[in-house]
Amino acid sequence: MEFGLNRIQRMYRDQLRAYVRDNVLGENAAWDDDDNFPSDVWADLCELGVVGMSIPDEFGGEGLDPITAGVVYEELGRGDVGFATLVLAENLVNHLLAEYGRERHREMATLNANGDVHLAFALTEPDHGSDAQAIETTAEQDGDGWVLTGEKAAITGATTADHVLTYARETESDGIRAFVVPTDADAVECNPYPALGCAVSGWGRIHLDGVRVDDTALISEDDGFKMAMQTFDRSRAWIGLYCLGAARQTLEETQQYLTEREAFGKPLAGYEGPQFQLAELETHLDSARLKAYEALWRAREGKPHTKDAAMVKWYAPHVSTRTIHECLVLHGHYGYSKDFGIEKRLRDTIGLEIGDGTPHVQKLIVARETFGAEYLPY
C-alpha cells in the first residue's frame, strides 16, 4: 500500500482545494436557504469532472478509481458537507445507470455528468431505513409498462432531481427492481424535510401515487437490491472522507485562531489544555482517514472491504462531529455564531452519522464479518 498521492491525485486535490477556498468557504452560509441552490458551483464541478467522476469517459465521466474519488470527496467536504452529499448521491445513480442501464439510461448518465439533469437515489422508506430490503413500494406490471406505488423517505436530492432511481418490489415475483422515474410526472410528489443541516442536499420525501412508467424505465432484470448494495461499501468510505475533510478544515482554522487569540497575556496556543486537545483530535482524524483510504485501496484491488467500510462509516463521522464540536468550543462565542461557519459544519456532519447507515447498523456489519452471521441476533 502506498501512503502518498500520485501526480493525478495531487492535481485533483490541489485543484479542488483552491476551488473550494475561492468559491465555497464563506459563500455556502446562504446555501441553507431553499432559494439559494448554487447552480454556478454545480456547473463548475461538472466542468471539472466531479459529477460523473466514477463513470467511464465514454459516458462523459472521468473514470476515477476509488482512491482518487476519495481525494475529491475529501476536498469537497472541506467546503460543504451537504453539497458533497448531493454530489455523492448523483454519482451513485449515474454509476448504476452506466453500469446496468439500457442505452437511454446511459445517455442520462452522460447528461448528468454534463450538468443537464439532476438524479436522485430512492431506496429508504418511512418504515424501512436500516432494514432496506423490507421495502413496501410496489411495482405492478400493466401492459407494456409498470405502475409504482409507495413513499420514499430521507432522500438526498428529492427536491432537486429531474429523475429518481426508485427501488420497488415487483408484485408477481416479490423481487426488488430499479426504475428511473421522472419527478415531474403527475403522480409523483416531492417535498422537502425541514432538518438540522444539509439543506442544500435537497433532502426530502418522494410520494408515488400509482405513477405509470413504460417498460424502458426498468434499468435491468438483475436483482435491484444487490445492485444497490454493491455501491454502499465505497460510498461509506467516501462519506467518511468528506466528513473528515470538514473536520480537517475546521481544525486548521482553529489552530490558526489559537495562535492569534490571547488570554491572560499570551496566545491560547501556548496553554497545555488546548495543545493536548488538538493533539488528540489530530490523532483521531489521521487514524480515521487512514482507515478510509485503506477501505478504498482494498476496493481498488478487488479485495473484500465491507468490514473496513462499515468501520469507517460509524467512526469517521463520529470523530468528525467530535472534532468540529471541540473546535467550536475553543473558538468561544465566535464558534457558536454563524460568522465562522463552524456551527454549520457541526449541523451538517451530524446528519452523516445517520445517513447511509446508522452506527448501530455499521457495528452489526463489523460483528457479522468478524464472527459470522450465525452469531448475530437476527
Sequence and secondary structure as in RCSB ss.txt:
>XXXX:A:sequence
MEFGLNRIQRMYRDQLRAYVRDNVLGENAAWDDDDNFPSDVWADLCELGVVGMSIPDEFGGEGLDPITAGVVYEE
LGRGDVGFATLVLAENLVNHLLAEYGRERHREMATLNANGDVHLAFALTEPDHGSDAQAIETTAEQDGDGWVLTG
EKAAITGATTADHVLTYARETESDGIRAFVVPTDADAVECNPYPALGCAVSGWGRIHLDGVRVDDTALISEDDGF
KMAMQTFDRSRAWIGLYCLGAARQTLEETQQYLTEREAFGKPLAGYEGPQFQLAELETHLDSARLKAYEALWRAR
EGKPHTKDAAMVKWYAPHVSTRTIHECLVLHGHYGYSKDFGIEKRLRDTIGLEIGDGTPHVQKLIVARETFGAEY
LPY
>XXXX:A:secstr
   S  HHHHHHHHHHHHHHHHHTTTGGGGGGSTT   HHHHHHHHHTT TTTTS GGGTS    HHHHHHHHHH
HHHH HHHHHHHHHHHHHHHHHHHH  HHHHHHHHHHHHTS  EEEE  BTTBSSSGGG   EEEEETTEEEEEE
EEEEETTTTT SEEEEEEEETTT  EEEEEEETTSTTEEEEE   SS GGGT EEEEEEEEEEEGGGB  SS HH
HHHHHHHHHHHHHHHHHHHHHHHHHHHHHHHHHHH EETTEEGGGSHHHHHHHHHHHHHHHHHHHHHHHHHHHHH
TT   HHHHHHHHHHHHHHHHHHHHHHHHHTTHHHHSSSSSHHHHHHHHHHTTTTTS HHHHHHHHHHHHH GGG
S  
